[in-house]
Amino acid sequence: MPTLRTLTFTLFVGILGMLPTSAQADESTWQALQEGGLVILMRHALAPGIGDPAGFELSLCGTQRNLSAQGRAQAEAIGRLFRERNVPVADVYSSRWCRALDTAELMDLGHVEPAPWLDSFFRQRSERDAQTRTARELIAAWQGPGNLLLVSHQVNITALTGGGVSSGEMIVVRPTGNSFQIVGRLSR
């Protein structure tokens, strides 16, 4: 006769078998993106380090933490993947930080519009609420056609979704009138 531990383990394994795998979840997210009408919240590609160096100036890329060679290749590969999967991107907005702008431009999915409401507030936490509110309103209003790509920073995306995000990772959301729901995550 099976023990309680054996039954619990069997039940746990059965439940895990019913959950979608990461590959299945990724595939359903890609399919949803092909239909359009979604918003992609993307953290800039790999730019080693945290924050920006002392003496940071927004208008001078040399004073900022920038994409590494691996980050540049990552951004290009993500853009290529969007094109291979026929994901329609209607508009692209980016933080004005060089690492975010470079990510968006290297993806080569359309004209990149710099947007102050996507700028990092890592050093200026007092900007968090106003920027997050603006981003939420613009995300909730998105209707397509196509998808909206927003390239930003970890702190901004965490404020919007409540969860962390790694370099080059994307959280795909569906606008729902006055808010949004998370459709899935894509990482590269």
Secondary structure, DSSP 4 states (H G I P E B T S, - for coil): ---HHHHHHHHHHHHHHHSPPHHHHHHHHHHHHHH---EEEEE-S---SSS--TT--TT-GGGS----HHHHHHHHHHHHHHHHTT--EEEEEE-SSHHHHHHHHHHTSS-EEE-GGGS--SS-GGGHHHHHHHHHHHHHH---SSEEEEEE-HHHHHHHHSS---TT-EEEEEE-SSSEEEEEEE--
